[in-house]
């Protein structure tokens, strides 16, 4: 969505990164495991990151399209088609990255087409990978909390200067609240198990 060039650029980058990783994997003889596998994992992580960002762009531009241009002309159906096509390519890129990761690590399980993919994937991770995910989640939580606080402050100041609806603040606090409550309840649940 947005502009087809954005999708083409992002998904083209995903294709280049994936092919690079696939070539390295095909040439890999199992020796020098750390450097080669790390290089492949890094390329696949970039594929997943770029495809996730493209999905966010798709959702943003579809929302903007629905708000500002939906009633304007017949091209609406074509743009929705572009959105669906781009989302399909995003999921395809993510599945290709997961498939290559599973070929490198046969113990990994899951398919992005499965609704329980994240649970199956986490169940197949070893202790080191789970610790890495935990550290990444903790970092994401801290950054998101600071970002929400900064955004709330900006909205509060803007509402003093301009006539701003309460809706943006309400949505922000709802998202922030879900994050805070989920974090706290999960800490309580994990504390009981330990």
VMD Tcl script that draws the C-alpha trace (Angstrom):
set ca {
  {0.00 0.00 0.00}
  {1.20 3.57 0.25}
  {3.14 3.74 -2.86}
  {3.94 0.51 -4.71}
  {7.55 1.70 -4.98}
  {7.87 1.58 -1.17}
  {6.70 -2.02 -1.14}
  {8.91 -2.92 -4.08}
  {11.98 -1.34 -2.45}
  {11.43 -2.97 0.94}
  {10.48 -6.37 -0.39}
  {13.26 -6.21 -2.99}
  {15.71 -5.63 -0.14}
  {14.23 -8.64 1.66}
  {14.75 -10.75 -1.46}
  {18.39 -9.67 -1.80}
  {19.08 -10.39 1.88}
  {17.31 -13.75 1.72}
  {19.20 -14.83 -1.40}
  {22.48 -13.81 0.19}
  {21.66 -15.89 3.28}
  {20.50 -18.85 1.16}
  {23.74 -18.76 -0.88}
  {25.83 -18.71 2.28}
  {23.84 -21.62 3.67}
  {24.19 -23.64 0.44}
  {27.97 -23.06 0.44}
  {28.31 -23.75 4.14}
  {30.03 -27.04 4.89}
  {29.35 -26.99 8.61}
  {32.82 -25.68 9.49}
  {33.43 -22.20 10.87}
  {29.95 -22.49 12.30}
  {29.83 -19.38 14.44}
  {30.81 -16.80 11.81}
  {28.79 -18.23 8.92}
  {25.67 -19.07 10.91}
  {25.79 -15.67 12.60}
  {26.04 -13.98 9.20}
  {23.04 -15.97 7.92}
  {21.04 -15.28 11.10}
  {21.78 -11.56 10.81}
  {20.59 -11.42 7.18}
  {17.41 -13.34 8.08}
  {16.78 -11.05 11.06}
  {16.97 -8.07 8.70}
  {14.47 -9.77 6.39}
  {12.06 -10.17 9.30}
  {12.61 -6.58 10.47}
  {12.12 -5.04 7.01}
  {9.03 -7.14 6.33}
  {7.53 -6.16 9.70}
  {8.19 -2.47 8.99}
  {6.60 -2.86 5.54}
  {3.52 -4.37 7.17}
  {3.27 -1.31 9.44}
  {3.58 0.97 6.39}
  {0.84 -1.03 4.67}
  {-1.50 -0.67 7.63}
  {-0.78 3.05 8.01}
  {-1.35 3.82 4.34}
  {-4.52 1.73 4.21}
  {-5.87 3.68 7.20}
  {-4.91 7.00 5.61}
  {-6.49 5.89 2.35}
  {-9.73 4.94 4.10}
  {-9.88 8.28 5.90}
  {-8.92 10.64 3.07}
  {-9.49 9.05 -0.33}
  {-11.98 6.19 -0.14}
  {-14.90 8.02 -1.77}
  {-12.89 9.82 -4.43}
  {-12.74 7.35 -7.33}
  {-12.82 3.78 -8.59}
  {-9.09 3.30 -8.03}
  {-10.01 2.43 -4.45}
  {-10.35 -1.25 -5.30}
  {-7.00 -1.26 -7.09}
  {-5.28 0.29 -4.06}
  {-6.86 -2.22 -1.71}
  {-5.60 -4.92 -4.09}
  {-2.09 -3.45 -3.87}
  {-2.40 -3.51 -0.07}
  {-3.41 -7.18 -0.05}
  {-0.67 -8.08 -2.52}
  {1.97 -6.28 -0.45}
  {0.76 -8.01 2.73}
  {0.97 -11.34 0.91}
  {4.58 -10.63 -0.06}
  {5.37 -9.63 3.53}
  {4.07 -12.95 4.87}
  {5.87 -14.83 2.08}
  {9.20 -13.11 2.92}
  {8.76 -13.95 6.59}
  {7.97 -17.59 5.80}
  {11.05 -17.89 3.57}
  {13.23 -16.56 6.43}
  {11.62 -19.00 8.88}
  {12.07 -21.90 6.44}
  {15.78 -21.20 6.02}
  {16.20 -20.87 9.78}
  {14.48 -24.26 10.20}
  {16.81 -25.82 7.62}
  {19.79 -24.48 9.59}
  {18.27 -25.61 12.89}
  {16.13 -28.74 12.37}
  {14.86 -28.60 15.96}
  {12.94 -25.40 15.16}
  {9.22 -25.78 14.62}
  {6.51 -23.55 13.25}
  {5.14 -21.83 10.20}
  {4.10 -18.17 9.96}
  {0.86 -19.41 8.40}
  {0.00 -21.13 11.70}
  {-1.94 -19.06 14.26}
  {0.13 -20.64 17.07}
  {3.46 -19.94 15.37}
  {5.00 -17.86 18.16}
  {4.20 -20.46 20.82}
  {5.57 -23.34 18.74}
  {8.68 -21.34 17.86}
  {9.37 -20.40 21.49}
  {8.84 -24.01 22.59}
  {11.55 -25.07 20.14}
  {14.06 -22.45 21.35}
  {16.90 -23.46 23.64}
  {17.66 -21.71 26.93}
  {20.13 -19.25 25.36}
  {17.63 -18.20 22.69}
  {14.90 -17.76 25.30}
  {17.20 -15.59 27.37}
  {17.96 -13.48 24.28}
  {14.23 -13.10 23.56}
  {13.65 -12.13 27.20}
  {16.37 -9.47 27.06}
  {15.00 -8.11 23.78}
  {11.47 -8.01 25.23}
  {12.68 -6.20 28.34}
  {14.48 -3.63 26.20}
  {11.40 -3.17 24.00}
  {9.24 -2.73 27.11}
  {11.54 -0.07 28.58}
  {11.83 1.86 25.30}
  {8.07 1.64 24.68}
  {7.31 2.90 28.21}
  {9.59 5.90 27.75}
  {8.16 6.58 24.31}
  {4.59 6.45 25.64}
  {5.48 8.84 28.46}
  {7.14 11.26 26.00}
  {4.21 11.04 23.59}
  {1.72 11.62 26.42}
  {3.69 14.70 27.50}
  {3.75 16.02 23.91}
  {-0.01 15.47 23.58}
  {-0.64 17.20 26.92}
  {1.39 20.24 25.82}
  {-0.24 20.30 22.38}
  {-3.70 20.19 23.95}
  {-2.83 23.36 25.90}
  {-1.83 25.17 22.72}
  {-4.19 23.70 20.12}
  {-7.65 22.24 20.23}
  {-6.83 18.54 20.31}
  {-9.39 15.81 20.82}
  {-9.04 13.51 23.82}
  {-9.05 10.47 21.46}
  {-5.27 10.41 20.73}
  {-4.50 10.54 24.46}
  {-7.10 7.87 25.19}
  {-5.68 5.52 22.54}
  {-2.13 6.11 23.76}
  {-3.08 5.43 27.39}
  {-5.02 2.33 26.35}
  {-1.99 0.89 24.54}
  {0.34 1.89 27.37}
  {-2.05 0.43 29.94}
  {-2.33 -2.89 28.11}
  {1.47 -3.09 28.01}
  {1.86 -2.22 31.72}
  {-0.89 -4.58 32.92}
  {0.33 -7.45 30.72}
  {3.89 -6.99 32.00}
  {2.80 -6.89 35.63}
  {0.46 -9.89 35.37}
  {3.14 -11.93 33.61}
  {5.67 -11.06 36.35}
  {3.14 -12.22 38.96}
  {2.47 -15.44 37.05}
  {6.18 -16.18 36.57}
  {6.88 -15.37 40.22}
  {4.38 -18.01 41.34}
  {6.05 -20.69 39.20}
  {9.47 -19.93 40.66}
}
mol new
graphics top color blue
foreach p $ca { graphics top sphere $p radius 0.5 }
foreach p [lrange $ca 0 end-1] q [lrange $ca 1 end] { graphics top cylinder $p $q radius 0.2 }
display resetview
